[in-house]
């Protein structure tokens, strides 16, 4: 199988004006893969996309727009025919130049500040993006309230099944104990979102357009020796308001710390405000998104949908308890959020 895949890759590489000295597989899973291509001019990264051709065209157009507006994203390598991708057997392959360096560290205050500034710059640079005709735009604008409700009701269904199986598993017993509290938070989050300026903001964003990376985190950033920070893995880029990225970064940073640090939250919001100022009313949308227990929902969905088949019951229980702890430690932050909004 591996030989067959490498054979396919060699056929793709023939479309590029490069000399291949070696190929290293970083990841491969049927519909997608990542390979390091060694060339005399340095490493190139070849990525096989699971997205449709039209979606890949949307992603690439977004990348070029961001790069033209000053965001550091690795250069896309053009084919011999001057195309930004190779289309073969219903799959798109995109090659880019490799960037070397280290992932920034959340525990380093200056590096974390740099991450927040870069994210704010990414959002600012994305304003005005217009997808080209013929591509398939990816957008989440306006769908948050419905999404909250659909996801919470799906989890409520899993909870109902556990009520009929009391004592069958330690995971289920924990869900029976904790779910009502988090379901209440899901309802609260939806209410806060409706009461906020969310829909007004969405209407404005529908005209101006803005992009979210969807995983603007240390693992997708490279800090080079020269001090530049590059943004990687733009495959999930979508049209949405910037709060989605801010909330995800806050969750990642605090989860890694194992606690919520109110002063660090205050600083991160101020750092963002320095580069891409938001009106006070728009920060209320972040309050609503933090109120929704994304981390709890994530592990619960993963368990009942059996998305991690290699995980043991003990690992699921450990992760569930960790997410419950982090989510509950966030509640004092949500309660006093109005005092944290940057002036």
Backbone torsions as a table, in degrees:
resi	resn	phi	psi	omega
1	UNK	NA	-45.7	-179.2
2	UNK	-61.6	-40.5	179.1
3	UNK	-63.0	-38.0	179.1
4	UNK	-65.3	-41.5	179.2
5	UNK	-63.6	-46.3	179.2
6	UNK	-61.8	-35.4	176.7
7	UNK	-62.4	-42.1	177.0
8	UNK	-62.7	-41.2	-178.9
9	UNK	-64.0	-41.4	179.1
10	UNK	-61.3	-37.8	177.4
11	UNK	-63.3	-40.0	177.8
12	UNK	-66.0	-44.1	-177.0
13	UNK	-63.7	-24.9	177.8
14	UNK	-63.9	-18.6	179.2
15	UNK	-77.3	-9.8	-177.3
16	UNK	-108.2	149.7	178.6
17	UNK	-88.9	66.0	-179.5
18	UNK	-134.7	156.3	174.8
19	UNK	-102.3	117.8	-175.6
20	UNK	-89.4	118.1	178.3
21	UNK	-97.4	-19.1	-179.7
22	UNK	-178.3	158.8	179.4
23	UNK	-132.2	130.1	177.1
24	UNK	-124.6	125.0	178.9
25	UNK	-81.7	121.5	175.8
26	UNK	-91.2	-39.2	179.6
27	UNK	-157.3	144.0	176.5
28	UNK	-153.0	130.1	178.3
29	UNK	-151.4	87.2	175.4
30	UNK	50.1	-82.1	-172.3
31	UNK	-86.5	-8.3	179.2
32	UNK	-147.7	158.4	-179.0
33	UNK	-167.9	163.6	178.1
34	UNK	-136.3	130.4	180.0
35	UNK	-130.3	140.7	172.0
36	UNK	-92.7	124.4	-179.3
37	UNK	-108.2	117.8	179.6
38	UNK	-85.4	124.5	178.0
39	UNK	-132.8	161.5	177.3
40	UNK	-59.9	-22.1	-179.7
41	UNK	-92.5	4.4	-179.0
42	UNK	115.0	174.5	-177.6
43	UNK	-74.2	145.7	171.6
44	UNK	-121.4	151.3	177.8
45	UNK	-109.8	122.8	176.4
46	UNK	-106.8	127.0	-177.2
47	UNK	-123.0	128.7	174.1
48	UNK	-94.5	124.8	-175.3
49	UNK	-95.0	144.9	173.2
50	UNK	-90.5	-10.3	179.4
51	UNK	-74.4	160.1	177.0
52	UNK	-68.5	163.9	178.5
53	UNK	-57.7	-42.0	-178.0
54	UNK	-67.3	-34.9	177.6
55	UNK	-71.0	-39.6	177.5
56	UNK	-61.5	-38.3	177.4
57	UNK	-64.3	-35.7	175.3
58	UNK	-63.9	-46.9	-178.9
59	UNK	-60.9	-47.3	-178.3
60	UNK	-63.2	-41.5	179.7
61	UNK	-64.7	-36.2	177.5
62	UNK	-66.3	-40.9	179.5
63	UNK	-61.4	-46.8	-180.0
64	UNK	-63.3	-38.6	179.7
65	UNK	-63.5	-46.4	179.8
66	UNK	-63.4	-43.9	179.6
67	UNK	-61.8	-42.1	179.3
68	UNK	-64.6	-22.4	179.0
69	UNK	-100.9	17.7	169.7
70	UNK	98.1	3.2	178.6
71	UNK	-82.7	131.7	178.6
72	UNK	-79.9	106.3	175.1
73	UNK	-129.3	136.4	-179.0
74	UNK	-51.2	139.3	-179.1
75	UNK	-62.7	137.0	173.5
76	UNK	-80.8	132.9	179.3
77	UNK	-88.9	125.0	-179.2
78	UNK	-79.6	153.6	176.8
79	UNK	-79.2	175.9	176.3
80	UNK	-59.4	-29.6	179.6
81	UNK	-91.5	12.4	177.6
82	UNK	67.2	27.8	175.6
83	UNK	-95.2	153.4	-179.9
84	UNK	-86.0	-3.5	178.6
85	UNK	-156.8	163.9	174.8
86	UNK	-110.3	131.2	178.1
87	UNK	-108.8	117.4	-177.1
88	UNK	-146.0	131.3	178.5
89	UNK	50.2	46.4	177.1
90	UNK	65.5	21.5	177.3
91	UNK	-131.7	147.8	177.5
92	UNK	-103.1	138.3	177.0
93	UNK	-120.3	128.9	179.7
94	UNK	-121.8	131.8	178.9
95	UNK	-110.0	139.8	176.6
96	UNK	-138.1	161.7	176.5
97	UNK	-74.5	139.5	178.6
98	UNK	-76.2	144.0	177.3
99	UNK	-116.8	130.8	-178.7
100	UNK	-105.2	148.7	-179.5
101	UNK	157.0	-154.4	-178.3
102	UNK	-128.8	152.3	173.3
103	UNK	-70.0	138.3	176.5
104	UNK	-63.7	155.7	-176.7
105	UNK	-108.7	128.5	179.0
106	UNK	-64.4	-31.1	-176.8
107	UNK	-75.2	-12.4	175.8
108	UNK	-93.0	111.8	-173.4
109	UNK	-55.2	-44.9	-177.9
110	UNK	-66.7	-37.4	179.9
111	UNK	-71.9	-37.0	176.3
112	UNK	-65.2	-42.0	177.1
113	UNK	-59.1	-40.4	179.0
114	UNK	-64.0	-40.3	178.4
115	UNK	-60.4	-46.5	-179.1
116	UNK	-64.3	-42.3	178.3
117	UNK	-62.8	-42.2	-179.7
118	UNK	-65.2	-38.6	178.7
119	UNK	-64.4	-44.2	177.5
120	UNK	-60.7	-41.2	177.6
121	UNK	-64.9	-37.0	176.9
122	UNK	-60.2	-48.0	-179.4
123	UNK	-64.5	-43.1	-179.4
124	UNK	-63.4	-41.7	-178.8
125	UNK	-68.1	-22.2	-175.6
126	UNK	-83.0	-16.1	-176.1
127	UNK	-61.1	132.4	179.1
128	UNK	95.9	-2.6	179.9
129	UNK	-61.5	132.4	176.8
130	UNK	-124.1	113.9	179.9
131	UNK	-61.1	140.8	179.4
132	UNK	-69.8	156.4	177.7
133	UNK	-62.1	143.0	176.5
134	UNK	93.5	-18.1	179.2
135	UNK	-85.2	167.0	178.0
136	UNK	-106.2	102.7	-178.0
137	UNK	-69.4	143.4	173.2
138	UNK	-107.1	123.4	-176.9
139	UNK	-145.5	143.7	175.8
140	UNK	-118.5	11.0	-177.1
141	UNK	-58.9	127.4	173.4
142	UNK	82.4	-4.2	-173.8
143	UNK	-99.5	4.3	-172.6
144	UNK	-64.6	-45.8	-176.7
145	UNK	-60.8	-48.5	178.7
146	UNK	-62.6	-37.6	179.1
147	UNK	-64.2	-46.1	176.6
148	UNK	-54.2	-48.0	-175.5
149	UNK	-66.1	-44.0	-179.6
150	UNK	-63.6	-43.5	-178.5
151	UNK	-68.0	-40.6	-179.5
152	UNK	-66.8	-37.1	179.2
153	UNK	-71.0	-32.9	175.9
154	UNK	-63.7	-44.2	178.4
155	UNK	-65.5	-35.8	178.7
156	UNK	-61.2	-33.5	176.7
157	UNK	-65.5	-40.3	176.9
158	UNK	-65.1	-39.6	178.5
159	UNK	-61.7	-42.7	-179.7
160	UNK	-61.3	-37.7	177.5
161	UNK	-66.3	-37.9	179.7
162	UNK	-66.9	-30.2	178.9
163	UNK	-62.7	-23.9	178.6
164	UNK	-90.6	-6.2	-176.5
165	UNK	-127.0	42.1	-178.0
166	UNK	-56.5	131.3	176.7
167	UNK	84.2	3.5	-177.7
168	UNK	-78.1	-28.4	179.8
169	UNK	-154.2	152.1	178.3
170	UNK	-66.0	-35.6	178.7
171	UNK	-62.7	-48.1	-179.7
172	UNK	-61.8	-39.9	179.2
173	UNK	-62.8	-38.3	178.2
174	UNK	-67.1	-39.5	178.0
175	UNK	-62.8	-42.4	178.9
176	UNK	-60.2	-35.6	-179.0
177	UNK	-77.3	-41.2	-169.4
178	UNK	-98.0	-26.8	-172.2
179	UNK	-58.2	-43.6	-179.2
180	UNK	-54.3	-39.0	178.5
181	UNK	-63.7	-46.1	-176.9
182	UNK	-75.2	-28.6	175.0
183	UNK	-64.5	-38.3	176.4
184	UNK	-61.8	-39.4	177.6
185	UNK	-66.1	-36.5	177.6
186	UNK	-62.2	-42.0	178.5
187	UNK	-65.7	-41.1	179.1
188	UNK	-62.8	-41.9	-179.0
189	UNK	-61.5	-43.3	179.1
190	UNK	-62.3	-41.0	179.1
191	UNK	-65.5	-44.2	179.2
192	UNK	-61.3	-38.0	-178.6
193	UNK	-66.9	-43.7	179.6
194	UNK	-63.3	-38.0	-178.3
195	UNK	-75.5	-18.7	-177.2
196	UNK	-82.0	-174.3	178.8
197	UNK	-87.3	17.3	-173.7
198	UNK	-51.0	-53.4	-174.7
199	UNK	-68.8	-34.3	175.6
200	UNK	-64.5	-43.0	178.6
201	UNK	-62.6	-42.7	179.3
202	UNK	-59.8	-42.2	179.3
203	UNK	-60.0	-42.2	178.5
204	UNK	-66.8	-42.7	-177.9
205	UNK	-67.2	-27.1	179.0
206	UNK	-64.2	-29.5	178.9
207	UNK	-87.2	-47.4	-176.5
208	UNK	-79.2	-29.7	-175.1
209	UNK	64.2	142.3	171.4
210	UNK	-155.8	156.7	-173.2
211	UNK	-115.2	146.1	170.2
212	UNK	-115.2	140.0	176.7
213	UNK	-73.1	-39.7	-178.5
214	UNK	83.9	-8.9	172.3
215	UNK	-154.9	55.1	-179.7
216	UNK	-78.8	80.0	-173.7
217	UNK	-131.9	167.3	-175.5
218	UNK	-53.1	-38.0	-178.0
219	UNK	-65.8	-17.8	179.6
220	UNK	-111.2	20.7	178.1
221	UNK	-128.6	144.5	177.1
222	UNK	-125.7	125.4	175.1
223	UNK	-100.7	113.3	-175.3
224	UNK	-81.5	167.1	178.7
225	UNK	-62.2	-26.0	-179.5
226	UNK	-84.5	-1.5	176.7
227	UNK	94.3	2.5	176.9
228	UNK	-82.1	147.5	175.1
229	UNK	-114.2	124.6	-179.2
230	UNK	-106.8	142.7	178.1
231	UNK	-99.1	126.1	-178.3
232	UNK	-111.5	174.3	170.4
233	UNK	50.9	68.0	-180.0
234	UNK	-91.2	14.7	-174.1
235	UNK	-60.4	-27.7	-176.1
236	UNK	-100.4	11.3	-176.0
237	UNK	-55.6	139.4	-175.6
238	UNK	-146.3	159.0	174.2
239	UNK	-82.8	118.0	-179.6
240	UNK	-168.2	171.1	176.0
241	UNK	-76.9	154.6	-171.9
242	UNK	-67.7	-15.3	-177.3
243	UNK	-57.4	-33.4	-179.9
244	UNK	-56.1	-47.5	-179.7
245	UNK	-68.3	-38.8	-178.3
246	UNK	-63.8	-46.6	180.0
247	UNK	-61.9	-42.6	-178.9
248	UNK	-64.0	-40.2	179.3
249	UNK	-66.5	-43.4	177.8
250	UNK	-57.9	-45.9	179.3
251	UNK	-61.3	-41.8	-179.2
252	UNK	-65.7	-44.3	-178.3
253	UNK	-64.6	-46.8	-177.4
254	UNK	-71.5	-33.4	177.1
255	UNK	-64.4	-40.9	178.8
256	UNK	-65.5	-34.0	178.0
257	UNK	-76.3	-19.2	-178.4
258	UNK	78.0	12.2	-178.8
259	UNK	-165.7	163.8	173.3
260	UNK	-99.9	127.2	-178.0
261	UNK	-108.7	108.0	-173.8
262	UNK	-61.1	-37.2	179.9
263	UNK	-70.8	-35.5	177.8
264	UNK	-68.9	-38.1	175.6
265	UNK	-59.5	-45.5	179.6
266	UNK	-58.3	-44.7	-179.7
267	UNK	-64.3	-42.7	-177.8
268	UNK	-63.7	-39.3	177.4
269	UNK	-67.1	-39.1	178.3
270	UNK	-66.0	-40.9	179.1
271	UNK	-61.3	-41.9	179.1
272	UNK	-64.4	-44.7	-178.3
273	UNK	-60.6	-31.1	178.2
274	UNK	-57.8	-37.3	-172.5
275	UNK	-102.3	-31.1	-178.3
276	UNK	-141.8	77.0	-173.5
277	UNK	-59.2	132.7	176.3
278	UNK	-113.4	146.5	174.6
279	UNK	-64.6	151.3	-178.4
280	UNK	-55.2	-38.8	-178.6
281	UNK	-63.6	-29.3	-179.4
282	UNK	-74.9	-26.6	175.9
283	UNK	-67.2	-22.5	177.5
284	UNK	-64.8	-25.3	176.4
285	UNK	-66.7	-35.8	176.3
286	UNK	-65.5	-39.1	177.6
287	UNK	-56.6	-45.5	179.4
288	UNK	-63.3	-41.8	-177.3
289	UNK	-70.9	-29.9	174.7
290	UNK	-73.6	-31.5	179.9
291	UNK	-65.6	-33.1	176.8
292	UNK	-70.5	125.2	-175.2
293	UNK	-79.3	73.2	-176.2
294	UNK	-58.9	-39.3	-176.9
295	UNK	-68.8	-42.6	177.0
296	UNK	-63.3	-45.3	179.8
297	UNK	-62.1	-38.0	-178.0
298	UNK	-61.6	-47.1	-177.8
299	UNK	-72.9	-34.6	178.6
300	UNK	-65.9	-44.7	177.9
301	UNK	-63.5	-42.0	-178.7
302	UNK	-59.8	-39.4	-178.5
303	UNK	-69.2	-52.0	-174.6
304	UNK	-75.0	-22.0	177.3
305	UNK	-95.5	1.7	175.1
306	UNK	52.5	46.8	-177.5
307	UNK	-82.2	-15.8	177.6
308	UNK	-121.6	80.8	-174.6
309	UNK	-64.9	-22.5	-177.9
310	UNK	-83.0	-12.2	-177.8
311	UNK	-75.6	138.8	175.4
312	UNK	-83.5	165.8	176.0
313	UNK	-59.2	-39.1	-179.5
314	UNK	-62.7	-39.3	-179.6
315	UNK	-67.6	-41.0	177.8
316	UNK	-61.4	-44.0	-179.8
317	UNK	-62.9	-44.4	179.8
318	UNK	-60.1	-46.5	-178.9
319	UNK	-66.4	-39.1	178.7
320	UNK	-61.4	-45.9	-179.7
321	UNK	-64.7	-35.8	177.2
322	UNK	-64.6	-43.4	-178.2
323	UNK	-69.3	-36.6	176.9
324	UNK	-62.6	-43.8	179.8
325	UNK	-61.0	-48.9	-178.3
326	UNK	-63.3	-43.2	-179.4
327	UNK	-61.8	-41.4	-178.4
328	UNK	-72.3	-30.4	176.7
329	UNK	-71.0	-18.7	178.3
330	UNK	-78.1	-18.5	-172.3
331	UNK	-63.9	-39.1	174.6
332	UNK	-62.4	-31.9	177.2
333	UNK	-65.1	-44.9	-179.6
334	UNK	-64.3	-41.5	-178.2
335	UNK	-61.7	-36.4	-177.8
336	UNK	-107.5	20.7	-173.2
337	UNK	-57.5	-35.7	-177.3
338	UNK	-59.3	-26.9	179.4
339	UNK	-81.2	-9.1	-177.5
340	UNK	-99.0	-11.3	-176.4
341	UNK	-64.6	127.2	-179.2
342	UNK	-61.5	140.4	179.6
343	UNK	-87.5	NA	NA
